[in-house]
Amino acid sequence: MRHYYLGRYQSAESKQQYARLIAEHFRNDGVPSVNAVPTGPNLTVSELILRYWTEHVQVYYRKNGELSDR
């Protein structure tokens, strides 16, 4: 389970952030995007690994346009 801070309870900001996360969830077939991963002191190890995988591994380790194992 993942928790997101969306802002003050029932605020316009929290409702807007909630709508954004739900739309992103369905747009990506349930796979979290890089934008969904927090940064800063609250970053967990799992979130750091996800960021590394999406920002580095999937971009850097390509052969003929396909993700490679090296």
PQR file of N, CA, C, O and H, with PARSE charges and radii, in Angstrom:
ATOM      1  N   MET A   1       0.843  -1.171   0.000 -0.4000 1.5000
ATOM      2  CA  MET A   1       0.000   0.000   0.000 -0.0000 2.0000
ATOM      3  C   MET A   1       0.891   1.237   0.000  0.5500 1.7000
ATOM      4  O   MET A   1       1.908   1.283   0.692 -0.5500 1.4000
ATOM      5  N   ARG A   2       0.507   2.210  -0.762 -0.4000 1.5000
ATOM      6  CA  ARG A   2       1.262   3.449  -0.852 -0.0000 2.0000
ATOM      7  C   ARG A   2       0.373   4.595  -0.387  0.5500 1.7000
ATOM      8  O   ARG A   2      -0.812   4.638  -0.720 -0.5500 1.4000
ATOM      9  H   ARG A   2      -0.319   2.173  -1.324  0.4000 1.0000
ATOM     10  N   HIS A   3       0.930   5.509   0.372 -0.4000 1.5000
ATOM     11  CA  HIS A   3       0.196   6.668   0.872 -0.0000 2.0000
ATOM     12  C   HIS A   3       0.713   7.925   0.182  0.5500 1.7000
ATOM     13  O   HIS A   3       1.916   8.076  -0.032 -0.5500 1.4000
ATOM     14  H   HIS A   3       1.892   5.474   0.643  0.4000 1.0000
ATOM     15  N   TYR A   4      -0.187   8.811  -0.160 -0.4000 1.5000
ATOM     16  CA  TYR A   4       0.161  10.087  -0.777 -0.0000 2.0000
ATOM     17  C   TYR A   4      -0.412  11.209   0.069  0.5500 1.7000
ATOM     18  O   TYR A   4      -1.552  11.137   0.527 -0.5500 1.4000
ATOM     19  H   TYR A   4      -1.164   8.689   0.014  0.4000 1.0000
ATOM     20  N   TYR A   5       0.389  12.247   0.272 -0.4000 1.5000
ATOM     21  CA  TYR A   5      -0.135  13.439   0.927 -0.0000 2.0000
ATOM     22  C   TYR A   5      -0.661  14.344  -0.172  0.5500 1.7000
ATOM     23  O   TYR A   5       0.099  14.767  -1.043 -0.5500 1.4000
ATOM     24  H   TYR A   5       1.315  12.306  -0.100  0.4000 1.0000
ATOM     25  N   LEU A   6      -1.944  14.644  -0.141 -0.4000 1.5000
ATOM     26  CA  LEU A   6      -2.571  15.422  -1.198 -0.0000 2.0000
ATOM     27  C   LEU A   6      -2.866  16.856  -0.788  0.5500 1.7000
ATOM     28  O   LEU A   6      -3.343  17.651  -1.598 -0.5500 1.4000
ATOM     29  H   LEU A   6      -2.561  14.300   0.567  0.4000 1.0000
ATOM     30  N   GLY A   7      -2.590  17.181   0.438 -0.4000 1.5000
ATOM     31  CA  GLY A   7      -2.903  18.520   0.929 -0.0000 2.0000
ATOM     32  C   GLY A   7      -3.878  18.432   2.093  0.5500 1.7000
ATOM     33  O   GLY A   7      -4.214  17.343   2.558 -0.5500 1.4000
ATOM     34  H   GLY A   7      -2.203  16.535   1.096  0.4000 1.0000
ATOM     35  N   ARG A   8      -4.323  19.586   2.552 -0.4000 1.5000
ATOM     36  CA  ARG A   8      -5.247  19.635   3.678 -0.0000 2.0000
ATOM     37  C   ARG A   8      -6.553  18.916   3.323  0.5500 1.7000
ATOM     38  O   ARG A   8      -7.052  19.041   2.204 -0.5500 1.4000
ATOM     39  H   ARG A   8      -4.049  20.471   2.174  0.4000 1.0000
ATOM     40  N   TYR A   9      -7.095  18.172   4.268 -0.4000 1.5000
ATOM     41  CA  TYR A   9      -8.307  17.384   4.056 -0.0000 2.0000
ATOM     42  C   TYR A   9      -9.445  18.236   3.499  0.5500 1.7000
ATOM     43  O   TYR A   9      -9.756  19.307   4.019 -0.5500 1.4000
ATOM     44  H   TYR A   9      -6.691  18.070   5.177  0.4000 1.0000
ATOM     45  N   GLN A  10     -10.057  17.730   2.425 -0.4000 1.5000
ATOM     46  CA  GLN A  10     -11.198  18.356   1.769 -0.0000 2.0000
ATOM     47  C   GLN A  10     -10.885  19.719   1.138  0.5500 1.7000
ATOM     48  O   GLN A  10     -11.806  20.452   0.778 -0.5500 1.4000
ATOM     49  H   GLN A  10      -9.804  16.860   2.003  0.4000 1.0000
ATOM     50  N   SER A  11      -9.614  20.062   1.001 -0.4000 1.5000
ATOM     51  CA  SER A  11      -9.271  21.328   0.352 -0.0000 2.0000
ATOM     52  C   SER A  11      -9.369  21.164  -1.165  0.5500 1.7000
ATOM     53  O   SER A  11      -9.365  20.048  -1.684 -0.5500 1.4000
ATOM     54  H   SER A  11      -8.867  19.466   1.294  0.4000 1.0000
ATOM     55  N   ALA A  12      -9.457  22.289  -1.857 -0.4000 1.5000
ATOM     56  CA  ALA A  12      -9.492  22.258  -3.328 -0.0000 2.0000
ATOM     57  C   ALA A  12      -8.211  21.613  -3.861  0.5500 1.7000
ATOM     58  O   ALA A  12      -8.252  20.866  -4.839 -0.5500 1.4000
ATOM     59  H   ALA A  12      -9.460  23.195  -1.435  0.4000 1.0000
ATOM     60  N   GLU A  13      -7.081  21.898  -3.223 -0.4000 1.5000
ATOM     61  CA  GLU A  13      -5.799  21.330  -3.641 -0.0000 2.0000
ATOM     62  C   GLU A  13      -5.815  19.803  -3.515  0.5500 1.7000
ATOM     63  O   GLU A  13      -5.371  19.103  -4.426 -0.5500 1.4000
ATOM     64  H   GLU A  13      -7.047  22.504  -2.428  0.4000 1.0000
ATOM     65  N   SER A  14      -6.317  19.288  -2.403 -0.4000 1.5000
ATOM     66  CA  SER A  14      -6.327  17.839  -2.197 -0.0000 2.0000
ATOM     67  C   SER A  14      -7.235  17.140  -3.210  0.5500 1.7000
ATOM     68  O   SER A  14      -6.914  16.054  -3.693 -0.5500 1.4000
ATOM     69  H   SER A  14      -6.677  19.856  -1.663  0.4000 1.0000
ATOM     70  N   LYS A  15      -8.340  17.752  -3.521 -0.4000 1.5000
ATOM     71  CA  LYS A  15      -9.253  17.163  -4.506 -0.0000 2.0000
ATOM     72  C   LYS A  15      -8.641  17.168  -5.897  0.5500 1.7000
ATOM     73  O   LYS A  15      -8.825  16.221  -6.661 -0.5500 1.4000
ATOM     74  H   LYS A  15      -8.601  18.634  -3.129  0.4000 1.0000
ATOM     75  N   GLN A  16      -7.921  18.218  -6.227 -0.4000 1.5000
ATOM     76  CA  GLN A  16      -7.245  18.317  -7.516 -0.0000 2.0000
ATOM     77  C   GLN A  16      -6.124  17.270  -7.617  0.5500 1.7000
ATOM     78  O   GLN A  16      -5.978  16.613  -8.648 -0.5500 1.4000
ATOM     79  H   GLN A  16      -7.772  18.987  -5.606  0.4000 1.0000
ATOM     80  N   GLN A  17      -5.342  17.120  -6.554 -0.4000 1.5000
ATOM     81  CA  GLN A  17      -4.262  16.129  -6.542 -0.0000 2.0000
ATOM     82  C   GLN A  17      -4.830  14.704  -6.629  0.5500 1.7000
ATOM     83  O   GLN A  17      -4.263  13.849  -7.310 -0.5500 1.4000
ATOM     84  H   GLN A  17      -5.461  17.653  -5.717  0.4000 1.0000
ATOM     85  N   TYR A  18      -5.925  14.458  -5.953 -0.4000 1.5000
ATOM     86  CA  TYR A  18      -6.565  13.147  -6.005 -0.0000 2.0000
ATOM     87  C   TYR A  18      -7.016  12.821  -7.430  0.5500 1.7000
ATOM     88  O   TYR A  18      -6.779  11.720  -7.927 -0.5500 1.4000
ATOM     89  H   TYR A  18      -6.385  15.153  -5.400  0.4000 1.0000
ATOM     90  N   ALA A  19      -7.661  13.777  -8.074 -0.4000 1.5000
ATOM     91  CA  ALA A  19      -8.124  13.572  -9.448 -0.0000 2.0000
ATOM     92  C   ALA A  19      -6.939  13.307 -10.378  0.5500 1.7000
ATOM     93  O   ALA A  19      -7.033  12.469 -11.276 -0.5500 1.4000
ATOM     94  H   ALA A  19      -7.854  14.671  -7.670  0.4000 1.0000
ATOM     95  N   ARG A  20      -5.831  14.010 -10.170 -0.4000 1.5000
ATOM     96  CA  ARG A  20      -4.629  13.818 -10.988 -0.0000 2.0000
ATOM     97  C   ARG A  20      -4.071  12.408 -10.803  0.5500 1.7000
ATOM     98  O   ARG A  20      -3.729  11.746 -11.783 -0.5500 1.4000
ATOM     99  H   ARG A  20      -5.755  14.690  -9.441  0.4000 1.0000
ATOM    100  N   LEU A  21      -3.975  11.943  -9.557 -0.4000 1.5000
ATOM    101  CA  LEU A  21      -3.441  10.601  -9.294 -0.0000 2.0000
ATOM    102  C   LEU A  21      -4.330   9.506  -9.880  0.5500 1.7000
ATOM    103  O   LEU A  21      -3.826   8.534 -10.442 -0.5500 1.4000
ATOM    104  H   LEU A  21      -4.253  12.481  -8.761  0.4000 1.0000
ATOM    105  N   ILE A  22      -5.633   9.658  -9.754 -0.4000 1.5000
ATOM    106  CA  ILE A  22      -6.556   8.659 -10.298 -0.0000 2.0000
ATOM    107  C   ILE A  22      -6.451   8.618 -11.818  0.5500 1.7000
ATOM    108  O   ILE A  22      -6.413   7.537 -12.405 -0.5500 1.4000
ATOM    109  H   ILE A  22      -6.042  10.448  -9.297  0.4000 1.0000
ATOM    110  N   ALA A  23      -6.404   9.775 -12.458 -0.4000 1.5000
ATOM    111  CA  ALA A  23      -6.272   9.826 -13.913 -0.0000 2.0000
ATOM    112  C   ALA A  23      -4.953   9.193 -14.351  0.5500 1.7000
ATOM    113  O   ALA A  23      -4.915   8.450 -15.332 -0.5500 1.4000
ATOM    114  H   ALA A  23      -6.435  10.654 -11.981  0.4000 1.0000
ATOM    115  N   GLU A  24      -3.890   9.481 -13.640 -0.4000 1.5000
ATOM    116  CA  GLU A  24      -2.577   8.917 -13.954 -0.0000 2.0000
ATOM    117  C   GLU A  24      -2.588   7.400 -13.789  0.5500 1.7000
ATOM    118  O   GLU A  24      -2.004   6.677 -14.596 -0.5500 1.4000
ATOM    119  H   GLU A  24      -3.921  10.084 -12.843  0.4000 1.0000
ATOM    120  N   HIS A  25      -3.243   6.932 -12.757 -0.4000 1.5000
ATOM    121  CA  HIS A  25      -3.340   5.490 -12.504 -0.0000 2.0000
ATOM    122  C   HIS A  25      -3.986   4.772 -13.691  0.5500 1.7000
ATOM    123  O   HIS A  25      -3.467   3.756 -14.152 -0.5500 1.4000
ATOM    124  H   HIS A  25      -3.717   7.520 -12.101  0.4000 1.0000
ATOM    125  N   PHE A  26      -5.097   5.283 -14.182 -0.4000 1.5000
ATOM    126  CA  PHE A  26      -5.793   4.645 -15.286 -0.0000 2.0000
ATOM    127  C   PHE A  26      -5.066   4.842 -16.614  0.5500 1.7000
ATOM    128  O   PHE A  26      -5.113   3.968 -17.480 -0.5500 1.4000
ATOM    129  H   PHE A  26      -5.519   6.109 -13.807  0.4000 1.0000
ATOM    130  N   ARG A  27      -4.403   5.969 -16.781 -0.4000 1.5000
ATOM    131  CA  ARG A  27      -3.654   6.243 -18.004 -0.0000 2.0000
ATOM    132  C   ARG A  27      -2.480   5.271 -18.147  0.5500 1.7000
ATOM    133  O   ARG A  27      -2.123   4.896 -19.264 -0.5500 1.4000
ATOM    134  H   ARG A  27      -4.364   6.679 -16.078  0.4000 1.0000
ATOM    135  N   ASN A  28      -1.881   4.862 -17.034 -0.4000 1.5000
ATOM    136  CA  ASN A  28      -0.705   3.995 -17.048 -0.0000 2.0000
ATOM    137  C   ASN A  28      -1.034   2.548 -16.707  0.5500 1.7000
ATOM    138  O   ASN A  28      -0.129   1.791 -16.359 -0.5500 1.4000
ATOM    139  H   ASN A  28      -2.171   5.166 -16.127  0.4000 1.0000
ATOM    140  N   ASP A  29      -2.283   2.141 -16.794 -0.4000 1.5000
ATOM    141  CA  ASP A  29      -2.706   0.766 -16.462 -0.0000 2.0000
ATOM    142  C   ASP A  29      -2.263   0.343 -15.071  0.5500 1.7000
ATOM    143  O   ASP A  29      -1.902  -0.816 -14.865 -0.5500 1.4000
ATOM    144  H   ASP A  29      -3.019   2.756 -17.077  0.4000 1.0000
ATOM    145  N   GLY A  30      -2.284   1.252 -14.127 -0.4000 1.5000
ATOM    146  CA  GLY A  30      -1.955   0.935 -12.748 -0.0000 2.0000
ATOM    147  C   GLY A  30      -0.478   0.978 -12.414  0.5500 1.7000
ATOM    148  O   GLY A  30      -0.101   0.731 -11.268 -0.5500 1.4000
ATOM    149  H   GLY A  30      -2.577   2.193 -14.294  0.4000 1.0000
ATOM    150  N   VAL A  31       0.379   1.291 -13.400 -0.4000 1.5000
ATOM    151  CA  VAL A  31       1.820   1.378 -13.149 -0.0000 2.0000
ATOM    152  C   VAL A  31       2.153   2.804 -12.757  0.5500 1.7000
ATOM    153  O   VAL A  31       1.851   3.727 -13.514 -0.5500 1.4000
ATOM    154  H   VAL A  31       0.073   1.492 -14.331  0.4000 1.0000
ATOM    155  N   PRO A  32       2.770   3.018 -11.592 -0.5600 1.5000
ATOM    156  CA  PRO A  32       3.068   4.382 -11.181  0.2800 2.0000
ATOM    157  C   PRO A  32       4.078   5.038 -12.112  0.5500 1.7000
ATOM    158  O   PRO A  32       5.023   4.396 -12.571 -0.5500 1.4000
ATOM    159  N   SER A  33       3.875   6.303 -12.383 -0.4000 1.5000
ATOM    160  CA  SER A  33       4.825   7.025 -13.219 -0.0000 2.0000
ATOM    161  C   SER A  33       5.891   7.660 -12.346  0.5500 1.7000
ATOM    162  O   SER A  33       5.790   7.654 -11.119 -0.5500 1.4000
ATOM    163  H   SER A  33       3.107   6.824 -12.010  0.4000 1.0000
ATOM    164  N   VAL A  34       6.906   8.204 -12.983 -0.4000 1.5000
ATOM    165  CA  VAL A  34       7.985   8.867 -12.249 -0.0000 2.0000
ATOM    166  C   VAL A  34       7.436  10.038 -11.457  0.5500 1.7000
ATOM    167  O   VAL A  34       7.907  10.312 -10.353 -0.5500 1.4000
ATOM    168  H   VAL A  34       6.988   8.210 -13.979  0.4000 1.0000
ATOM    169  N   ASN A  35       6.446  10.736 -12.002 -0.4000 1.5000
ATOM    170  CA  ASN A  35       5.876  11.895 -11.311 -0.0000 2.0000
ATOM    171  C   ASN A  35       5.173  11.504 -10.025  0.5500 1.7000
ATOM    172  O   ASN A  35       4.994  12.340  -9.139 -0.5500 1.4000
ATOM    173  H   ASN A  35       6.063  10.514 -12.899  0.4000 1.0000
ATOM    174  N   ALA A  36       4.772  10.249  -9.909 -0.4000 1.5000
ATOM    175  CA  ALA A  36       4.079   9.800  -8.705 -0.0000 2.0000
ATOM    176  C   ALA A  36       5.035   9.489  -7.567  0.5500 1.7000
ATOM    177  O   ALA A  36       4.610   9.336  -6.421 -0.5500 1.4000
ATOM    178  H   ALA A  36       4.916   9.570 -10.629  0.4000 1.0000
ATOM    179  N   VAL A  37       6.310   9.396  -7.871 -0.4000 1.5000
ATOM    180  CA  VAL A  37       7.303   9.042  -6.866 -0.0000 2.0000
ATOM    181  C   VAL A  37       7.798  10.298  -6.177  0.5500 1.7000
ATOM    182  O   VAL A  37       8.323  11.193  -6.838 -0.5500 1.4000
ATOM    183  H   VAL A  37       6.654   9.521  -8.801  0.4000 1.0000
ATOM    184  N   PRO A  38       7.642  10.385  -4.858 -0.5600 1.5000
ATOM    185  CA  PRO A  38       8.096  11.576  -4.143  0.2800 2.0000
ATOM    186  C   PRO A  38       9.606  11.705  -4.135  0.5500 1.7000
ATOM    187  O   PRO A  38      10.326  10.735  -4.376 -0.5500 1.4000
ATOM    188  N   THR A  39      10.071  12.887  -3.860 -0.4000 1.5000
ATOM    189  CA  THR A  39      11.498  13.141  -3.722 -0.0000 2.0000
ATOM    190  C   THR A  39      11.748  13.749  -2.357  0.5500 1.7000
ATOM    191  O   THR A  39      10.805  14.066  -1.631 -0.5500 1.4000
ATOM    192  H   THR A  39       9.487  13.674  -3.665  0.4000 1.0000
ATOM    193  N   GLY A  40      13.002  13.912  -2.009 -0.4000 1.5000
ATOM    194  CA  GLY A  40      13.346  14.565  -0.758 -0.0000 2.0000
ATOM    195  C   GLY A  40      13.508  13.593   0.385  0.5500 1.7000
ATOM    196  O   GLY A  40      13.698  12.397   0.165 -0.5500 1.4000
ATOM    197  H   GLY A  40      13.768  13.655  -2.599  0.4000 1.0000
ATOM    198  N   PRO A  41      13.434  14.093   1.605 -0.5600 1.5000
ATOM    199  CA  PRO A  41      13.725  13.273   2.774  0.2800 2.0000
ATOM    200  C   PRO A  41      12.713  12.159   3.026  0.5500 1.7000
ATOM    201  O   PRO A  41      13.015  11.234   3.781 -0.5500 1.4000
ATOM    202  N   ASN A  42      11.531  12.210   2.428 -0.4000 1.5000
ATOM    203  CA  ASN A  42      10.521  11.181   2.646 -0.0000 2.0000
ATOM    204  C   ASN A  42      10.576  10.061   1.622  0.5500 1.7000
ATOM    205  O   ASN A  42       9.706   9.189   1.612 -0.5500 1.4000
ATOM    206  H   ASN A  42      11.285  12.961   1.815  0.4000 1.0000
ATOM    207  N   LEU A  43      11.583  10.071   0.763 -0.4000 1.5000
ATOM    208  CA  LEU A  43      11.738   9.056  -0.270 -0.0000 2.0000
ATOM    209  C   LEU A  43      12.088   7.715   0.370  0.5500 1.7000
ATOM    210  O   LEU A  43      13.034   7.630   1.154 -0.5500 1.4000
ATOM    211  H   LEU A  43      12.289  10.779   0.771  0.4000 1.0000
ATOM    212  N   THR A  44      11.329   6.664   0.041 -0.4000 1.5000
ATOM    213  CA  THR A  44      11.620   5.331   0.581 -0.0000 2.0000
ATOM    214  C   THR A  44      12.560   4.593  -0.373  0.5500 1.7000
ATOM    215  O   THR A  44      12.777   5.033  -1.501 -0.5500 1.4000
ATOM    216  H   THR A  44      10.561   6.732  -0.595  0.4000 1.0000
ATOM    217  N   VAL A  45      13.107   3.486   0.080 -0.4000 1.5000
ATOM    218  CA  VAL A  45      13.992   2.678  -0.765 -0.0000 2.0000
ATOM    219  C   VAL A  45      13.237   2.186  -1.998  0.5500 1.7000
ATOM    220  O   VAL A  45      13.771   2.223  -3.106 -0.5500 1.4000
ATOM    221  H   VAL A  45      12.930   3.129   0.997  0.4000 1.0000
ATOM    222  N   SER A  46      12.012   1.730  -1.816 -0.4000 1.5000
ATOM    223  CA  SER A  46      11.204   1.250  -2.942 -0.0000 2.0000
ATOM    224  C   SER A  46      10.982   2.352  -3.967  0.5500 1.7000
ATOM    225  O   SER A  46      11.060   2.110  -5.171 -0.5500 1.4000
ATOM    226  H   SER A  46      11.578   1.700  -0.916  0.4000 1.0000
ATOM    227  N   GLU A  47      10.708   3.552  -3.495 -0.4000 1.5000
ATOM    228  CA  GLU A  47      10.488   4.671  -4.406 -0.0000 2.0000
ATOM    229  C   GLU A  47      11.784   5.052  -5.122  0.5500 1.7000
ATOM    230  O   GLU A  47      11.757   5.427  -6.295 -0.5500 1.4000
ATOM    231  H   GLU A  47      10.645   3.748  -2.516  0.4000 1.0000
ATOM    232  N   LEU A  48      12.907   4.958  -4.430 -0.4000 1.5000
ATOM    233  CA  LEU A  48      14.201   5.235  -5.049 -0.0000 2.0000
ATOM    234  C   LEU A  48      14.492   4.218  -6.144  0.5500 1.7000
ATOM    235  O   LEU A  48      14.956   4.594  -7.221 -0.5500 1.4000
ATOM    236  H   LEU A  48      12.929   4.653  -3.478  0.4000 1.0000
ATOM    237  N   ILE A  49      14.227   2.938  -5.892 -0.4000 1.5000
ATOM    238  CA  ILE A  49      14.432   1.903  -6.900 -0.0000 2.0000
ATOM    239  C   ILE A  49      13.540   2.138  -8.111  0.5500 1.7000
ATOM    240  O   ILE A  49      13.988   1.996  -9.249 -0.5500 1.4000
ATOM    241  H   ILE A  49      13.849   2.633  -5.018  0.4000 1.0000
ATOM    242  N   LEU A  50      12.277   2.499  -7.874 -0.4000 1.5000
ATOM    243  CA  LEU A  50      11.363   2.789  -8.966 -0.0000 2.0000
ATOM    244  C   LEU A  50      11.878   3.955  -9.804  0.5500 1.7000
ATOM    245  O   LEU A  50      11.838   3.898 -11.033 -0.5500 1.4000
ATOM    246  H   LEU A  50      11.913   2.614  -6.950  0.4000 1.0000
ATOM    247  N   ARG A  51      12.352   4.992  -9.164 -0.4000 1.5000
ATOM    248  CA  ARG A  51      12.883   6.149  -9.882 -0.0000 2.0000
ATOM    249  C   ARG A  51      14.113   5.753 -10.696  0.5500 1.7000
ATOM    250  O   ARG A  51      14.249   6.159 -11.850 -0.5500 1.4000
ATOM    251  H   ARG A  51      12.385   5.038  -8.165  0.4000 1.0000
ATOM    252  N   TYR A  52      15.008   4.965 -10.104 -0.4000 1.5000
ATOM    253  CA  TYR A  52      16.199   4.494 -10.820 -0.0000 2.0000
ATOM    254  C   TYR A  52      15.798   3.670 -12.034  0.5500 1.7000
ATOM    255  O   TYR A  52      16.357   3.849 -13.116 -0.5500 1.4000
ATOM    256  H   TYR A  52      14.899   4.635  -9.167  0.4000 1.0000
ATOM    257  N   TRP A  53      14.834   2.769 -11.866 -0.4000 1.5000
ATOM    258  CA  TRP A  53      14.398   1.902 -12.957 -0.0000 2.0000
ATOM    259  C   TRP A  53      13.797   2.717 -14.102  0.5500 1.7000
ATOM    260  O   TRP A  53      14.136   2.485 -15.262 -0.5500 1.4000
ATOM    261  H   TRP A  53      14.379   2.624 -10.988  0.4000 1.0000
ATOM    262  N   THR A  54      12.928   3.648 -13.799 -0.4000 1.5000
ATOM    263  CA  THR A  54      12.230   4.378 -14.858 -0.0000 2.0000
ATOM    264  C   THR A  54      13.071   5.482 -15.482  0.5500 1.7000
ATOM    265  O   THR A  54      12.934   5.753 -16.675 -0.5500 1.4000
ATOM    266  H   THR A  54      12.653   3.835 -12.856  0.4000 1.0000
ATOM    267  N   GLU A  55      13.934   6.123 -14.708 -0.4000 1.5000
ATOM    268  CA  GLU A  55      14.709   7.240 -15.247 -0.0000 2.0000
ATOM    269  C   GLU A  55      16.049   6.823 -15.834  0.5500 1.7000
ATOM    270  O   GLU A  55      16.584   7.521 -16.695 -0.5500 1.4000
ATOM    271  H   GLU A  55      14.046   5.903 -13.739  0.4000 1.0000
ATOM    272  N   HIS A  56      16.604   5.697 -15.387 -0.4000 1.5000
ATOM    273  CA  HIS A  56      17.921   5.311 -15.878 -0.0000 2.0000
ATOM    274  C   HIS A  56      17.903   3.988 -16.649  0.5500 1.7000
ATOM    275  O   HIS A  56      18.273   3.950 -17.822 -0.5500 1.4000
ATOM    276  H   HIS A  56      16.170   5.129 -14.688  0.4000 1.0000
ATOM    277  N   VAL A  57      17.483   2.930 -16.009 -0.4000 1.5000
ATOM    278  CA  VAL A  57      17.595   1.599 -16.599 -0.0000 2.0000
ATOM    279  C   VAL A  57      16.834   1.495 -17.919  0.5500 1.7000
ATOM    280  O   VAL A  57      17.389   1.036 -18.917 -0.5500 1.4000
ATOM    281  H   VAL A  57      17.182   2.961 -15.056  0.4000 1.0000
ATOM    282  N   GLN A  58      15.582   1.912 -17.930 -0.4000 1.5000
ATOM    283  CA  GLN A  58      14.778   1.762 -19.140 -0.0000 2.0000
ATOM    284  C   GLN A  58      15.237   2.679 -20.267  0.5500 1.7000
ATOM    285  O   GLN A  58      14.890   2.444 -21.425 -0.5500 1.4000
ATOM    286  H   GLN A  58      15.132   2.284 -17.119  0.4000 1.0000
ATOM    287  N   VAL A  59      15.999   3.707 -19.959 -0.4000 1.5000
ATOM    288  CA  VAL A  59      16.520   4.613 -20.984 -0.0000 2.0000
ATOM    289  C   VAL A  59      17.915   4.174 -21.422  0.5500 1.7000
ATOM    290  O   VAL A  59      18.208   4.168 -22.617 -0.5500 1.4000
ATOM    291  H   VAL A  59      16.280   3.897 -19.019  0.4000 1.0000
ATOM    292  N   TYR A  60      18.766   3.813 -20.491 -0.4000 1.5000
ATOM    293  CA  TYR A  60      20.170   3.527 -20.770 -0.0000 2.0000
ATOM    294  C   TYR A  60      20.396   2.140 -21.372  0.5500 1.7000
ATOM    295  O   TYR A  60      21.177   2.007 -22.314 -0.5500 1.4000
ATOM    296  H   TYR A  60      18.527   3.817 -19.520  0.4000 1.0000
ATOM    297  N   TYR A  61      19.740   1.118 -20.858 -0.4000 1.5000
ATOM    298  CA  TYR A  61      19.977  -0.253 -21.297 -0.0000 2.0000
ATOM    299  C   TYR A  61      19.050  -0.634 -22.450  0.5500 1.7000
ATOM    300  O   TYR A  61      18.090  -1.385 -22.278 -0.5500 1.4000
ATOM    301  H   TYR A  61      19.106   1.226 -20.093  0.4000 1.0000
ATOM    302  N   ARG A  62      19.360  -0.103 -23.616 -0.4000 1.5000
ATOM    303  CA  ARG A  62      18.583  -0.359 -24.829 -0.0000 2.0000
ATOM    304  C   ARG A  62      19.510  -0.907 -25.905  0.5500 1.7000
ATOM    305  O   ARG A  62      20.652  -0.468 -26.037 -0.5500 1.4000
ATOM    306  H   ARG A  62      20.140   0.507 -23.756  0.4000 1.0000
ATOM    307  N   LYS A  63      19.009  -1.870 -26.673 -0.4000 1.5000
ATOM    308  CA  LYS A  63      19.728  -2.401 -27.820 -0.0000 2.0000
ATOM    309  C   LYS A  63      18.714  -2.518 -28.949  0.5500 1.7000
ATOM    310  O   LYS A  63      17.709  -3.218 -28.825 -0.5500 1.4000
ATOM    311  H   LYS A  63      18.081  -2.227 -26.567  0.4000 1.0000
ATOM    312  N   ASN A  64      18.985  -1.832 -30.043 -0.4000 1.5000
ATOM    313  CA  ASN A  64      18.055  -1.814 -31.198 -0.0000 2.0000
ATOM    314  C   ASN A  64      16.662  -1.354 -30.798  0.5500 1.7000
ATOM    315  O   ASN A  64      15.664  -1.850 -31.322 -0.5500 1.4000
ATOM    316  H   ASN A  64      19.801  -1.263 -30.144  0.4000 1.0000
ATOM    317  N   GLY A  65      16.593  -0.404 -29.871 -0.4000 1.5000
ATOM    318  CA  GLY A  65      15.316   0.142 -29.449 -0.0000 2.0000
ATOM    319  C   GLY A  65      14.568  -0.696 -28.424  0.5500 1.7000
ATOM    320  O   GLY A  65      13.514  -0.280 -27.945 -0.5500 1.4000
ATOM    321  H   GLY A  65      17.403  -0.001 -29.445  0.4000 1.0000
ATOM    322  N   GLU A  66      15.092  -1.872 -28.077 -0.4000 1.5000
ATOM    323  CA  GLU A  66      14.460  -2.757 -27.116 -0.0000 2.0000
ATOM    324  C   GLU A  66      15.238  -2.775 -25.804  0.5500 1.7000
ATOM    325  O   GLU A  66      16.462  -2.642 -25.810 -0.5500 1.4000
ATOM    326  H   GLU A  66      15.949  -2.210 -28.466  0.4000 1.0000
ATOM    327  N   LEU A  67      14.548  -2.936 -24.693 -0.4000 1.5000
ATOM    328  CA  LEU A  67      15.188  -3.054 -23.397 -0.0000 2.0000
ATOM    329  C   LEU A  67      16.030  -4.327 -23.398  0.5500 1.7000
ATOM    330  O   LEU A  67      15.525  -5.411 -23.691 -0.5500 1.4000
ATOM    331  H   LEU A  67      13.553  -3.044 -24.689  0.4000 1.0000
ATOM    332  N   SER A  68      17.324  -4.192 -23.066 -0.4000 1.5000
ATOM    333  CA  SER A  68      18.209  -5.357 -23.064 -0.0000 2.0000
ATOM    334  C   SER A  68      18.553  -5.760 -21.646  0.5500 1.7000
ATOM    335  O   SER A  68      18.217  -5.044 -20.703 -0.5500 1.4000
ATOM    336  H   SER A  68      17.734  -3.312 -22.828  0.4000 1.0000
ATOM    337  N   ASP A  69      19.216  -6.891 -21.477 -0.4000 1.5000
ATOM    338  CA  ASP A  69      19.604  -7.352 -20.142 -0.0000 2.0000
ATOM    339  C   ASP A  69      20.994  -6.895 -19.768  0.5500 1.7000
ATOM    340  O   ASP A  69      21.486  -7.270 -18.704 -0.5500 1.4000
ATOM    341  H   ASP A  69      19.489  -7.472 -22.243  0.4000 1.0000
ATOM    342  N   ARG A  70      21.636  -6.119 -20.579 -0.4000 1.5000
ATOM    343  CA  ARG A  70      22.983  -5.600 -20.287 -0.0000 2.0000
ATOM    344  C   ARG A  70      23.041  -4.122 -20.456  0.5500 1.7000
ATOM    345  O   ARG A  70      24.094  -3.518 -20.253 -0.5500 1.4000
ATOM    346  H   ARG A  70      21.236  -5.814 -21.444  0.4000 1.0000
TER
END
